[in-house]
Amino acid sequence: MPSKRSTTAPAAGKSAVTKVSGAKVSGAKVSGAKVPGPAKKSARKPAAKDAAKRAKTAAHQLASTPKPMRKTGPSGATAPTLGAKRGRAATGSRPRPGTTPHDGRFALIGHSFTDAALLRLALTHASVSDTRMVSNERLEFLGDAVLGQIICEHLYQRYPDRLEGDLTKLKSYLVSREMCAQLVREAGFHRMMSIGKGMISVDQLPKSVLAGLFESLVGAIYLDGGAEAARSFVLRHMEPHIERTLQLGHQENYKSVLQQLAQQSGLGSPTYSVMAERGPDHEKNFEIRAQIGDRGFTSCWGMSKKAAEQGAALHALRELGFVIDGPTGPQVQMPQSIADTMP
């Protein structure tokens, strides 16, 4: 029987040693573990310290190294969209030139946003939002007021010889839905807009949506960069139209000019005929042709009958030689008798 105790005791001791030596001993508990031999203990501590030191140094270098610019697509716009998380966009720090992921859109608009979330909001239509509070409608409200103030102040300062009635008519045309929608299409802002599936495509947006987009951009730039930034944006797009409108009369009333010339020549008033229509009922386009007596002129498509008639009258004036295309747009020549130009 003594031989049994002598054979089992060492086995139990061997098992206990095996469990200790095979356990996962952390760096903090190395001194408390029964690890045989001083060589292993002295080899583990310096290795752990060195690893921690190297990790700390690497983390410091990573934090102090500027992030590389993200790759851009063929159009110049960066791969990430403005639908990124709001917390990342609204950092409050102005993007460094050449490093912002929104350079393409900033360049098109002409303003580098400190808070890119404002730009994202201005480009978000209510049709794609869960709630209208996270669409551009509130910015549209603000931008409408800012736009009116900018135009009024500009006209007052630049044209001191104009009467109040003249300035009012000119201002009404410049801030109209038609003008704002035209500016958006000319600049291509509508192609950056986020819309819902019910809107079909950005190239078929109604004038009201396009005009709202322009006003939203004005509001966003005003909040981000102040009054001067908003003024610069508005006048950069509006100035050519202000000059052309003054040269041609209020609201670019080509119909009025053509009618005056025709009546002065004893030819009667011009008539306008609808040649064709296209588009859905709520957003029809019209092709209209102007005619004086027996002579018809080149037709014109417009987003409304009024716009198409104005374009048709412009074509008639151009074909009669009373309008030439100058560097700032069509310019009315001093008319002689229109009868001299008729066949």
FENCORGI-V841877 format. One record per run of one state. SS is the DSSP state (2 for helix, 1 for strand, 0 for the rest). FROM is the first residue (numbers start at 1). LEN is the number of residues. Records with the same first field share a line. If there is no record, write none. Layout:
BEGIN
SS->FROM-LEN, FROM-LEN
END
This chain:
BEGIN
0->1-1, 23-4, 30-8, 65-7, 73-5, 79-7, 90-13, 110-6, 123-1, 125-1, 129-3, 135-2, 159-5, 175-2, 188-1, 193-1, 195-2, 200-2, 205-2, 226-1, 249-1, 253-1, 265-6, 279-2, 284-1, 293-2, 297-3, 303-2, 321-2, 327-2, 333-5, 342-2
2->2-21, 27-3, 38-27, 86-4, 103-7, 116-7, 126-3, 132-3, 137-22, 164-11, 177-11, 189-4, 197-3, 202-3, 207-19, 227-22, 250-3, 254-11, 281-3, 305-16, 338-4
1->72-1, 78-1, 124-1, 194-1, 271-8, 285-8, 295-2, 300-3, 323-4, 329-4
END
